[in-house]
Amino acid sequence: MPFGVHHEWGKLRDVVIGISPAEDFVVFHEESMRWQGPPEDEFSRKHAGRPLIELDPDWAHRLERQVDALAELVAREGVTVHRPERLRGIERTFLAANGDGTQLFPRDAMIVVGDHVIESSLRLICRQRERYGLRPHVQRLAASGAQWSSVPLGSPNGVDGPFLEGGDTLLNGYEVYVGMSGCASNMAGIDWLQALLGAPYRVIPVALRSNVLHLDCALALVKPGLLVWCPEKLIDGLPMSLRDWDAITVSRDEANKLATNGLILEEGRMIVDADNARVIGELCKRGVDVIPLPFDGPIRVGGGMRCAHHPLWRESVLA
């Protein structure tokens, strides 16, 4: 079957969207989680390792309900939707001493670039086995001709890489931007990706402030020539090739509400968290057809709609 992704905005045909059964989600915390602000930071430190449903059942059920609503909406748009497998037994507890991680955000544990399907190396130890819930989809792509690779896992101390995460990786044809803040991807992961892809790809590091989780928490490429970004979160500004694009600027507070983190159905059509009303208005002014959808439950965990899906096939062509 067809597969592959070249840009952020091609027509979405095949996708994996996360799951979050209310009874499965376990609170997790590690020291690299500098992106969390109060009160979520205090909550995760205090309750790491405990089921969320025992602490805040409304939040646990909202996570499940909102990600399922996203999957149902995308399916109604004619996209083939897959879900991760629920982790059980040894796969569920492997390397999860500080909590249980999540199957909510498949964006991070895999990366599809062109005809490459890559199993990522996540910095958070408790999330490193999320790849097992995605492996059936990786294997399906490999059977269709994708080149299957796995980034070597980083050291258990969470300091020595390589680390490379899908939330940090944005595609613009032969230019691939990878965020680097110390919370997730690092230079060793970026070098690994460049070596894998080779010419004519250029993997470009984007320096982020040290409390930014991923590049997609600060930058979105909506369609050719249009982006959304938070200047306060990028140390050196936009990559050179993006500096003449029409840019919707968002504040730090809006970026913390993941105003840069949507699900693009096709060029000029996307799903955005309903709470980001101003950004929705700016997108509409520029001819983008926006579908608002509540997603505050996952956003409290630290991930938005881009985090909650990973495209397996977008209809886009390399120039």
N, C-alpha and C positions, 0 to 999 in steps of 0.2 A: 504494500500500500504506500501511497505518497507520504513523505515526511520531510522535515527540514525547516529551518528558520534562518532568515537573513537580516530581517529588520524588526523593529519593535511594532510596526504598524500594518504589516501585510494582513490580508483577510484570514481570519482564524478559522481553521477547518478541523483541527484535532487537538485536544488539550487534556491535561490532567489537572483536576481541581481537588484541593485538600479535603480531609475529613476531620471531624472533631466530635466523636460520640461523647455525650455529656459525661458518661461514667468513666471514660478513658483518660481525660486530660488531668495530668499531674503537674503541680506547680514546680518550676525549675528555677535554679539560680546558680550562676557562676560569676567570678570576679570580672570577667571581660564584658559583662552586661552593663556597660557604662551609659548606654543610651536610655536606660530607664530613669524616669524622674519620679518624684513623689506623686501619689502614694504607692504606685506599682512597685517601686524598688523596695520599700519597706515590706510590702506584702509578700514579694517573692523571697526575700531574705528570711522572713519569719516562718514561712510556710513551705519552703522547698521540700519536695518529696511527698506532699499530702495531696490527695485527690481534690480538685477544685470543687467538685460537686458537694463535698462536705463543708466547704468554707463559704461558698457563694453559689448556690444552685442556680440562681437566676443568670449569673454570668456564664456558668457552664452550659446551660441550655441555650443561651443566646449565641454562644460560639457555634454550637451545632446547627441551630436554626438558620443563622445568617450565612454560613458557608454553604449549607444545602440550598438556600434560596439563590445564591450566586450560581451554583451548578445548574439548578433548574432553569434560571433565566438564560444562561449561555446555551443550554440544550434547546430551548425554545427558539433561539436565534439560528438554529440549524447546524450548530457545531457538535461534533462527536465528542462527548465528555467521558473521561475515565476518572476513576478515583483510586487513591492508594489502597493497598491492602492493609487491614488492621494488623498491627504487630502483636504477636502473642508469645507466651512462653519465654524462652531464652532470648529471642530477638527483642522482646519488649524491655527486658531488664539489662541487656548488654551495655556496659559502660554508662549506666544511668544512675550512679550513686547520688548525684545532686538533684535528682528530679527525673522526670520522664520525657522531657522534650515534647515534641508535638508532630503529628501527621497533618497539621493544619496548613503548613506552608511548603508545598512541594517545589516552589521556585528555587529554594536554596540548595537542596540536596542533589539537583541535577542541572545540567546546562546543555541546551541544544544550540549548536552553532553550525550552520550549513548542514552538511551530512554527518557531523560529529554528534554523538550523544555521550555526555561525560557525567560520570558519577563524581560529585564534588567532595571536597575535604572541608568539613565544617569545624570551626574553631570551638564551638560549645561541645564539650565531651558528651553531654547528655543527648545531643541531637545527632551524633555521628552515625547511628544505626538507622536513621530515617531512609537511607538508600534502599534498605531491604523491602520496605513497603512500595517502593517505586520500581524495583528491579523487574517485575513482570512487564512493565511498559518499556523499560530499557531493552529488555530481551526481544520484545516484539519489534522495536525499531531496528535492532541489530539483524533480526531475521529478514527485514525488508531491505537491508543493504547499508544501514548506518554503521559508521565506524565507532565502536564502543571502546571507551577509555575510562580509566578511574584515576583520579588524582591520588597520589600516595597520602595516606592519613597522616596528619600532623602528630606531634608528640603528645602524650597524655597531659603534659603540663599546660597545654593551651597556649604556649608561647612560640615554640619552634614549629615552623610550617613544614611543607607548603600548606597554605589555606587558600581555598578558592571557592566562592559561594555565588549561587545564581542571582541573589538579590543585588550583588555588586556589579553584575555583568549586563551591560546594555549593548544592543547590536545596531550598527549603522552600516550595513553592507560589509565591506572589507575592513572597516574600523570597528574595533571592539573596545569599549570603555569599561575599565574595571576600577571600582572604588577601593580605597585603601585608608582605613582609619585606625587600625589596631584592634577593632572589635571583630573583624571577620577576615576578609581576604588580605593577603600580604604579598610582598614583592616576589617571594619564592613561588607562590601560586600563579602570579602574573607571568613570570618567566616560563613556568611549566606550560601555560596555555599558549604562549607565543611559539614555543618549541613544537608543540603539538600541531598547531594550525599552519605554521610556516608562511612563506610568502604566497600570495600578495597581502595576507592579513597583517594588520598592525594592531597589536594589543596595547592600549594606551592607559597608563595608570592615571587615576584622578584622585588627588589628595583631598581627604575629608577631615573635618574636625574630629577630635578623638572621641567625642560622645555621639557620633553618627553610626548607626548600625550598618547600613548598606547604601550604595549609591542611589538606589531607587527610592530611598527616603529623602533624597535631595534633588533628584533630576528625573524627568520623564521626557522621552521623545515621542510626541503624540502623532505626528505625521511629518512628511518632508517639509522642513522649514519652520516647524512650530514645536516649541518645547516649553516645559514648566520647570522652574528651578528655584532653589533657595540660596541666594548668594552667601548668606551667613554660614552655610554648612560646607561650602567648597573653599579650600584654602587658596588655590591659585586661579579661581574662576573657571569658566567653561573651557573644555578642549578647543583648540584653535579652530577646527573645522565647524564648530557649532556657534561661533561668536557672531555670525551675521544672521542667525535665525531669529524669527519673531519669538520673543521670550516673555512668557507670563511669569512675573516674579511673585513669589510667595514669601510671607514672613516666617520667622522661626516657629512661631506658634502654629501657623497653618501647616508647615512642614511636619511638625510634631504630631499633627492630626492626619498625617500621611496624605496631604493634598497632592503630592506628586506620584501617588501610587494607585493607579487605576488598571482596568482591564480593557485593552483595545481590541474591539471586535473586527475592525477593518479601518482603513484610512478614513478619518473623519467621523468615526463612530466609536464610542467607548462608554464603559460603566464606571461611575465614580461614586465614592461614599457620599451619601446624601447630606452629611453635616458640612461639607465644603462648598457652601452655597456661593461664595464670592468667586471661587475658582471655576465653578460650573458656569457662572455667568460670563466670565472671561473667555472660556472655551466656546460657549455658544456664540459670542460676538464674532469669533473667528471661524464660524461655520461648522463647528464640531457638534454632531448630534450626541448629546449626553443623556445617558439613562442613570438617574440617581437611584441608589440602593443603600439602605442602612447597613453599616458594617462596623459599628462602634465596638462590638464585642471582640473581634480579632484585633482591631487597632489597639485596644488596651493591652493585649499581649505583646504588641510590637510589630505587627504585620498588617498590611492592607491587601487590596484586591490583586495587585501584581504578585505579592508574596504568595497568595492563596492559589495561584495557578501557574502552570508551566506549559507554554505552547509546544506541541510536537510537530505541527505542520501549519505554517502560514504561507499563503500564496504571495510570494514576493520574489523578485528577480534581481540578481546581482548585476550591476552596471558593468 
